[in-house]
Amino acid sequence: MRRALILASAALHRALRSTNGGLPATAVQYRLLQVALYGNSTSTGDSSSSARQRWFSSAALGGSAEVASLGAAGAVVTLAVAASSFQEASAKERPPQELIPKEVVLYQYEACPFCNKVKAFLDYYDIPYKVVEVNPISKKEIKWSDYKKVPIVMVDGDQLVDSSDIIDKLRTKFHPTKSIDSGSDDDEEKKWRRWVDNHLVHVLSPNIYRNTSEALESFDYITSNGNFSFTEKITVKYAGAAAMYFVSKKLKKKYNITDERAALYEAAETWVDALNGRDFLGGSKPNLADLAVYGVLRPIRYLRSGGDMVEHTRIGEWYTRMENAVGESSRIKA
């Protein structure tokens, strides 16, 4: 970030010296940087655009050569600011090295929303972890455990279960001075984390198995990313898709869902309303509720249901910010 801005500043300085007869232009240089930076802020509204228009309009009075020089310098600044903005958006919240576990192993199903909640947390905090993909038919990978569901996380030999409890215990480990039960911000965070577990996840299955074609699309993703033999892949894809198509109808009735897409869109809009104009529920950075919503939506984002959700609701911009904030996976490749 610093190097990009230094290069941009140098280019600006050279360009502005040519427009000011070789005189130092530190104040003008600062002003252009300021306008460029505010022009990339989501909180300044139309005022930044007007300021930028007035500044460049006044510059244009000096003649076409000056405009050309400023245009070149402005392009450099735009690239530098874009690069620095991307770096800031992608910044990880890595804990101090001494608090990072020596070994984290996640037992999961690739498409499981609760497993993806845990992965979103680990990725955002840049905690290296290994993944063991559990065969959902035999479950032989977790036969050693009395707990027969996923996710299971082993942290330096200690077993953690239940996605929300896993995240709470890991956060306490990484931030030992922060009380999970303190403050109004935590109350809001806990409220929306409960909403994810008690409402949002129940809207997903009726959507991804809404009809036979979407059920097949979902199971194609599941079998492509899961731990299955070749025979199991074929069997699970078609038998599983058919079974879940009928199960989804029962889930609709159980959770009083009449129109599954409308319920998904309503949930997405409810979440955007909760943001109340903020980039994240946590403010300038994601909190655990942001990570929970992002985690459970991540498996469906590029399925038809997820595409429809982004197209027909306002959640897309927040989701993109979360993709940038969480960044690359910290999963250790086998």
C-alpha positions as CSV (number, residue, x, y, z in Angstrom):
1,M,0.0,0.0,0.0
2,R,2.7,2.5,1.0
3,R,4.8,1.7,-2.1
4,A,1.8,2.2,-4.3
5,L,1.0,5.6,-2.8
6,I,4.7,6.7,-3.0
7,L,4.8,5.8,-6.7
8,A,1.5,7.6,-7.3
9,S,2.7,10.6,-5.3
10,A,5.9,10.8,-7.4
11,A,4.0,10.6,-10.6
12,L,1.6,13.3,-9.4
13,H,4.5,15.5,-8.3
14,R,6.1,15.3,-11.8
15,A,2.9,16.0,-13.6
16,L,1.9,18.9,-11.3
17,R,5.4,20.5,-11.6
18,S,4.9,20.6,-15.4
19,T,1.5,22.4,-14.9
20,N,2.9,24.9,-12.4
21,G,6.1,26.0,-14.1
22,G,8.3,23.6,-12.2
23,L,7.2,25.0,-8.8
24,P,6.5,22.7,-5.8
25,A,2.9,21.6,-5.7
26,T,2.6,19.8,-2.4
27,A,-0.7,21.4,-1.4
28,V,-2.3,20.7,-4.8
29,Q,-0.8,17.2,-4.8
30,Y,-2.4,16.6,-1.4
31,R,-5.7,17.9,-2.6
32,L,-5.8,15.6,-5.6
33,L,-5.0,12.6,-3.4
34,Q,-7.7,13.7,-1.0
35,V,-10.3,13.9,-3.7
36,A,-9.3,10.6,-5.2
37,L,-9.5,8.9,-1.8
38,Y,-12.9,10.4,-0.9
39,G,-14.1,9.5,-4.4
40,N,-13.5,5.8,-3.4
41,S,-15.4,6.1,-0.1
42,T,-18.9,4.7,0.1
43,S,-19.8,7.2,2.8
44,T,-19.3,10.6,1.1
45,G,-22.2,10.5,-1.3
46,D,-22.6,13.0,-4.1
47,S,-20.5,15.6,-2.4
48,S,-17.2,13.9,-3.3
49,S,-18.3,13.6,-6.9
50,S,-19.1,17.3,-7.0
51,A,-15.8,18.2,-5.4
52,R,-13.9,16.2,-7.9
53,Q,-15.9,17.7,-10.8
54,R,-15.2,21.3,-9.5
55,W,-11.5,20.6,-9.0
56,F,-11.0,19.1,-12.5
57,S,-13.2,21.8,-14.0
58,S,-10.9,24.5,-12.5
59,A,-7.8,22.6,-13.7
60,A,-9.2,22.5,-17.2
61,L,-9.2,26.3,-17.4
62,G,-5.3,26.0,-17.4
63,G,-5.3,24.4,-20.9
64,S,-5.2,21.0,-22.5
65,A,-1.6,20.2,-21.7
66,E,-2.3,20.6,-18.0
67,V,-5.4,18.5,-18.3
68,A,-3.4,15.7,-20.1
69,S,-0.8,15.8,-17.3
70,L,-3.4,15.7,-14.6
71,G,-5.2,12.9,-16.4
72,A,-2.1,10.7,-16.4
73,A,-1.4,11.5,-12.8
74,G,-5.0,10.8,-11.9
75,A,-4.9,7.4,-13.5
76,V,-1.9,6.5,-11.5
77,V,-3.6,7.7,-8.3
78,T,-6.7,5.7,-9.1
79,L,-4.7,2.5,-9.6
80,A,-2.8,3.1,-6.4
81,V,-6.0,3.8,-4.4
82,A,-7.7,0.8,-5.9
83,A,-4.8,-1.4,-4.9
84,S,-4.6,0.0,-1.4
85,S,-8.3,-0.3,-1.0
86,F,-8.2,-4.0,-2.1
87,Q,-5.4,-4.7,0.4
88,E,-7.3,-3.1,3.2
89,A,-10.5,-4.9,2.4
90,S,-8.6,-8.2,2.2
91,A,-6.7,-7.7,5.5
92,K,-6.9,-10.7,7.7
93,E,-7.5,-10.5,11.5
94,R,-4.7,-12.8,12.4
95,P,-4.2,-13.3,16.2
96,P,-0.8,-13.0,17.8
97,Q,1.5,-15.9,16.8
98,E,1.7,-17.3,20.4
99,L,-2.1,-17.7,20.4
100,I,-2.4,-19.7,17.2
101,P,-2.8,-23.5,17.7
102,K,-0.1,-25.8,16.5
103,E,-2.7,-28.0,14.7
104,V,-6.3,-27.5,13.7
105,V,-8.2,-30.3,11.9
106,L,-11.7,-29.8,10.6
107,Y,-13.9,-32.9,9.9
108,Q,-16.5,-31.7,7.5
109,Y,-18.9,-32.1,4.6
110,E,-17.8,-29.6,1.9
111,A,-21.4,-28.4,1.3
112,C,-22.5,-28.3,4.9
113,P,-23.5,-24.8,6.0
114,F,-22.4,-25.3,9.6
115,C,-19.0,-26.5,8.4
116,N,-18.7,-23.4,6.2
117,K,-19.5,-21.2,9.2
118,V,-16.4,-22.6,10.9
119,K,-14.3,-22.3,7.8
120,A,-15.3,-18.6,7.3
121,F,-14.1,-18.0,10.9
122,L,-10.8,-19.8,10.4
123,D,-10.2,-18.2,7.0
124,Y,-10.9,-14.7,8.3
125,Y,-8.6,-15.1,11.2
126,D,-6.0,-16.7,9.0
127,I,-5.7,-19.8,11.1
128,P,-4.1,-22.7,9.2
129,Y,-6.2,-25.8,9.2
130,K,-6.4,-29.3,7.7
131,V,-9.6,-30.7,6.3
132,V,-10.8,-34.3,6.6
133,E,-13.7,-34.8,4.2
134,V,-16.2,-37.2,5.9
135,N,-18.0,-39.8,3.8
136,P,-21.7,-39.1,4.8
137,I,-22.6,-42.7,4.1
138,S,-20.0,-44.6,6.1
139,K,-18.8,-41.8,8.3
140,K,-15.7,-43.9,8.9
141,E,-13.5,-40.8,9.3
142,I,-15.2,-39.9,12.6
143,K,-15.8,-43.4,14.0
144,W,-13.3,-42.6,16.7
145,S,-15.6,-39.9,18.0
146,D,-18.8,-40.3,20.2
147,Y,-20.1,-37.2,18.3
148,K,-21.5,-38.4,15.0
149,K,-22.2,-35.0,13.3
150,V,-20.0,-32.5,11.5
151,P,-18.3,-30.2,12.0
152,I,-15.9,-31.6,14.5
153,V,-12.7,-29.6,15.1
154,M,-9.6,-31.0,16.7
155,V,-7.5,-28.2,18.2
156,D,-4.1,-29.4,19.4
157,G,-5.7,-32.7,20.3
158,D,-8.9,-31.3,22.0
159,Q,-12.2,-32.1,20.3
160,L,-14.7,-29.2,19.7
161,V,-18.2,-29.8,18.4
162,D,-21.2,-27.8,17.3
163,S,-20.4,-24.9,14.9
164,S,-21.4,-22.0,17.2
165,D,-19.7,-23.5,20.2
166,I,-16.6,-24.2,18.2
167,I,-16.4,-20.5,17.1
168,D,-17.1,-19.2,20.7
169,K,-14.3,-21.3,22.1
170,L,-11.8,-20.4,19.4
171,R,-12.6,-16.7,19.7
172,T,-12.0,-16.9,23.5
173,K,-8.7,-18.6,22.8
174,F,-7.6,-16.0,20.3
175,H,-9.0,-13.0,22.3
176,P,-8.8,-14.1,25.9
177,T,-9.5,-10.5,27.2
178,K,-12.8,-10.2,25.3
179,S,-15.9,-11.4,27.1
180,I,-18.5,-13.0,24.9
181,D,-21.3,-11.8,27.2
182,S,-20.3,-8.1,27.4
183,G,-21.6,-5.0,25.6
184,S,-24.5,-4.1,23.4
185,D,-22.5,-4.8,20.3
186,D,-22.2,-8.4,21.4
187,D,-25.9,-8.5,22.1
188,E,-26.6,-7.6,18.5
189,E,-24.0,-10.0,17.3
190,K,-25.5,-12.9,19.3
191,K,-29.0,-12.1,18.2
192,W,-28.0,-12.4,14.5
193,R,-25.9,-15.5,15.1
194,R,-29.0,-17.1,16.6
195,W,-31.0,-16.0,13.6
196,V,-28.6,-17.7,11.3
197,D,-28.9,-21.0,13.2
198,N,-32.6,-20.8,13.8
199,H,-33.9,-19.3,10.6
200,L,-31.5,-18.7,7.7
201,V,-30.1,-22.3,7.5
202,H,-33.7,-23.7,7.4
203,V,-34.5,-21.6,4.3
204,L,-31.6,-23.0,2.3
205,S,-32.6,-26.7,1.7
206,P,-36.1,-25.9,0.3
207,N,-34.3,-23.6,-2.2
208,I,-31.4,-25.7,-3.3
209,Y,-33.7,-28.8,-3.7
210,R,-36.6,-26.7,-5.0
211,N,-37.1,-28.8,-8.1
212,T,-35.5,-31.8,-9.7
213,S,-33.0,-29.8,-11.8
214,E,-31.8,-27.7,-8.9
215,A,-31.6,-30.8,-6.7
216,L,-29.4,-32.4,-9.3
217,E,-27.3,-29.3,-9.6
218,S,-26.8,-29.3,-5.8
219,F,-25.9,-32.9,-5.6
220,D,-23.5,-32.5,-8.5
221,Y,-21.7,-29.9,-6.4
222,I,-21.9,-32.2,-3.3
223,T,-20.5,-35.3,-5.0
224,S,-17.8,-33.3,-6.9
225,N,-16.5,-31.9,-3.7
226,G,-17.3,-34.7,-1.2
227,N,-15.5,-37.9,-0.2
228,F,-17.2,-40.5,-2.4
229,S,-16.1,-43.5,-4.4
230,F,-17.0,-43.5,-8.1
231,T,-20.0,-45.8,-7.5
232,E,-21.1,-43.7,-4.5
233,K,-21.0,-40.5,-6.6
234,I,-23.4,-41.9,-9.2
235,T,-25.7,-43.4,-6.6
236,V,-25.7,-40.4,-4.3
237,K,-26.1,-37.9,-7.1
238,Y,-29.3,-39.3,-8.4
239,A,-30.8,-41.1,-5.4
240,G,-29.8,-38.2,-3.1
241,A,-31.3,-35.6,-5.4
242,A,-34.5,-37.5,-5.6
243,A,-34.7,-38.0,-1.9
244,M,-33.9,-34.5,-0.9
245,Y,-36.4,-33.1,-3.4
246,F,-39.1,-34.8,-1.3
247,V,-37.4,-34.0,2.0
248,S,-37.4,-30.3,1.0
249,K,-41.2,-30.4,0.6
250,K,-41.5,-31.6,4.2
251,L,-39.1,-29.0,5.4
252,K,-41.2,-26.3,3.7
253,K,-44.2,-27.5,5.7
254,K,-42.2,-27.8,9.0
255,Y,-40.9,-24.3,8.8
256,N,-44.1,-22.8,7.4
257,I,-42.5,-21.8,4.0
258,T,-45.0,-21.4,1.2
259,D,-42.7,-19.8,-1.4
260,E,-39.1,-20.9,-0.9
261,R,-37.6,-18.2,-3.1
262,A,-39.6,-15.5,-1.5
263,A,-38.5,-16.8,1.9
264,L,-34.8,-16.7,0.7
265,Y,-35.2,-13.2,-0.6
266,E,-36.9,-12.0,2.6
267,A,-34.1,-13.5,4.7
268,A,-31.5,-11.7,2.5
269,E,-33.3,-8.4,2.8
270,T,-33.8,-8.8,6.5
271,W,-30.0,-9.2,6.9
272,V,-29.3,-6.1,4.7
273,D,-31.8,-4.1,6.8
274,A,-29.9,-5.2,9.9
275,L,-26.7,-3.7,8.5
276,N,-28.5,-0.3,8.7
277,G,-26.1,1.2,6.1
278,R,-22.9,-0.2,7.6
279,D,-20.4,-2.1,5.5
280,F,-20.7,-5.0,8.0
281,L,-22.8,-5.7,11.1
282,G,-19.5,-5.3,13.0
283,G,-19.1,-1.8,11.5
284,S,-15.9,-1.3,9.5
285,K,-14.9,-5.0,10.0
286,P,-16.9,-8.2,10.0
287,N,-18.0,-9.7,13.3
288,L,-19.1,-13.2,14.1
289,A,-22.6,-12.7,12.8
290,D,-21.2,-11.4,9.4
291,L,-19.0,-14.5,9.3
292,A,-21.9,-16.8,10.1
293,V,-24.2,-15.4,7.4
294,Y,-21.4,-15.4,4.9
295,G,-20.4,-19.0,5.9
296,V,-23.8,-20.6,5.4
297,L,-24.5,-18.7,2.2
298,R,-21.1,-19.6,0.6
299,P,-22.0,-23.1,-0.5
300,I,-25.1,-21.8,-2.4
301,R,-23.7,-18.6,-3.8
302,Y,-22.9,-20.0,-7.2
303,L,-25.8,-22.4,-7.4
304,R,-29.0,-21.2,-9.2
305,S,-30.6,-20.3,-5.8
306,G,-27.6,-18.2,-4.8
307,G,-27.5,-16.4,-8.1
308,D,-31.2,-15.6,-7.9
309,M,-30.7,-14.3,-4.4
310,V,-28.0,-11.9,-5.5
311,E,-29.9,-10.8,-8.5
312,H,-33.2,-10.1,-6.8
313,T,-32.1,-8.7,-3.4
314,R,-29.6,-6.1,-2.1
315,I,-27.3,-8.6,-0.5
316,G,-24.7,-8.8,-3.3
317,E,-22.6,-5.8,-2.3
318,W,-22.3,-7.0,1.3
319,Y,-21.4,-10.5,0.0
320,T,-18.7,-9.1,-2.2
321,R,-17.2,-7.1,0.7
322,M,-17.2,-10.3,2.7
323,E,-15.4,-12.2,0.0
324,N,-12.7,-9.6,0.0
325,A,-12.5,-9.4,3.8
326,V,-12.3,-13.1,4.3
327,G,-9.9,-13.5,1.4
328,E,-8.0,-16.6,0.5
329,S,-8.6,-19.8,2.4
330,S,-6.1,-20.6,5.1
331,R,-6.7,-24.3,4.6
332,I,-3.5,-26.4,4.4
333,K,-3.5,-28.2,1.1
334,A,-2.9,-32.0,1.4
